[in-house]
Structures are given as C-alpha cells and as structure tokens.
C-alpha cells in the first residue's frame, strides 16, 4: 500500500503513450538527447576558449623575473648529510652529591 508497484508504472507508461503517441514521444526524447549533446558541447567549447585565452595571455606577457634579480641564483644543495651524533646525556646526580 506504500509505493508504486510495477503495475502502477506500467499503466502510467501506457497512458503517457496514448496521450502523446509513439511518434511524438520518441521525437520528444530525441529533442532531449540533442539538448544534452549541445549542452555538453557548449561546456567543452567554453573550456577550450578559456585554455586558448590563457595560452594567448602567456605568450603576450614577458616571463616574470625573480625578485632578487640582482644576484645570480645559486643551486640548492640536496646531497644527504650524515646524521650528527647526539650529545650524550649527563648522568643523573648521585644522592650523596646533591646533599
């Protein structure tokens, strides 16, 4: 009693087909498919336009120089260094030394 059964859906589909007819219904579904296709194509065109404008802007503008352009840049040293040994911890004081 709660939801639609398969019979309800089947009767509803038959009524829709009778109202709109088989040819008109398929035409509407074709129009929906064309609309979705043109929407996806429009979204892709917009992305292409953005990428094209970005590329053109990068070609027109000169590359940005670093702020410290006066001094030459030095390469960064990335060689691993051996770990420095930790200093030994001081032994705890003895009871007779603290008194």
C-alpha positions as CSV (number, residue, x, y, z in Angstrom):
1,X,0.0,0.0,0.0
2,X,3.0,2.3,0.4
3,X,4.6,2.8,-3.0
4,X,4.2,2.3,-6.7
5,X,4.2,-1.3,-7.9
6,X,5.2,-2.5,-11.4
7,X,1.5,-2.4,-12.4
8,X,1.2,1.3,-11.5
9,X,4.3,2.2,-13.5
10,X,3.1,0.1,-16.5
11,X,-0.4,1.7,-16.5
12,X,1.2,5.2,-16.2
13,X,3.5,4.5,-19.2
14,X,0.6,3.3,-21.3
15,X,-1.4,6.4,-20.5
16,X,1.6,8.6,-21.5
17,X,2.0,6.7,-24.8
18,X,-1.7,7.1,-25.5
19,X,-1.7,10.8,-24.8
20,X,1.5,11.7,-26.7
21,X,1.6,8.8,-29.2
22,X,4.6,6.7,-30.0
23,X,6.0,9.1,-32.7
24,X,5.6,12.2,-30.6
25,X,7.1,10.6,-27.5
26,X,10.2,9.4,-29.5
27,X,10.5,12.9,-31.0
28,X,10.5,14.5,-27.6
29,X,13.2,12.0,-26.3
30,X,15.3,12.8,-29.4
31,X,15.0,16.5,-28.6
32,X,16.1,15.9,-25.1
33,X,19.1,14.0,-26.3
34,X,20.0,16.7,-28.7
35,X,19.7,19.3,-25.9
36,X,22.0,17.3,-23.7
37,X,24.5,16.8,-26.5
38,X,24.6,20.6,-27.3
39,X,24.9,21.4,-23.6
40,X,28.0,19.1,-23.3
41,X,29.5,20.6,-26.5
42,X,28.9,24.1,-25.2
43,X,30.7,23.2,-21.9
44,X,33.6,21.7,-23.8
45,X,33.8,24.8,-26.1
46,X,33.9,27.1,-23.1
47,X,36.8,25.1,-21.6
48,X,38.6,25.3,-24.9
49,X,38.1,29.1,-25.1
50,X,39.5,29.5,-21.5
51,X,42.5,27.4,-22.4
52,X,43.1,29.3,-25.6
53,X,42.8,32.7,-23.9
54,X,45.2,31.6,-21.1
55,X,47.8,30.5,-23.7
56,X,47.5,33.8,-25.6
57,X,47.9,35.7,-22.4
58,X,51.1,33.8,-21.5
59,X,52.5,34.4,-25.0
60,X,51.9,38.2,-24.8
61,X,53.3,38.8,-21.3
62,X,57.0,38.5,-20.7
63,X,58.1,36.0,-18.1
64,X,58.3,37.3,-14.6
65,X,61.8,37.7,-13.2
66,X,62.6,36.7,-9.7
67,X,62.6,39.5,-7.1
68,X,66.3,39.1,-6.4
69,X,67.3,39.5,-10.0
70,X,70.5,41.4,-9.0
71,X,72.4,38.5,-7.7
72,X,72.8,35.2,-9.5
73,X,70.8,32.2,-8.2
74,X,72.9,29.5,-6.6
75,X,71.9,25.9,-7.0
76,X,70.3,24.2,-4.0
77,X,72.4,21.6,-2.3
78,X,70.3,18.5,-1.9
79,X,73.0,15.9,-1.0
80,X,72.2,13.9,2.1
81,X,74.4,14.6,5.1
82,X,75.3,12.0,7.7
83,X,73.4,12.4,10.9
84,X,75.3,14.2,13.6
85,X,75.7,12.1,16.8
86,X,73.6,13.3,19.6
87,X,75.5,14.6,22.7
88,X,75.5,12.0,25.5
89,X,73.1,12.9,28.2
90,X,74.6,13.8,31.6
91,X,74.3,11.1,34.1
92,X,71.7,11.7,36.8
93,X,73.2,13.1,40.0
94,X,74.0,10.7,42.8
95,X,72.2,11.0,46.1
96,X,75.4,11.7,48.1
97,X,76.5,14.5,45.6
98,X,73.2,16.5,45.9
99,X,73.3,16.8,49.7
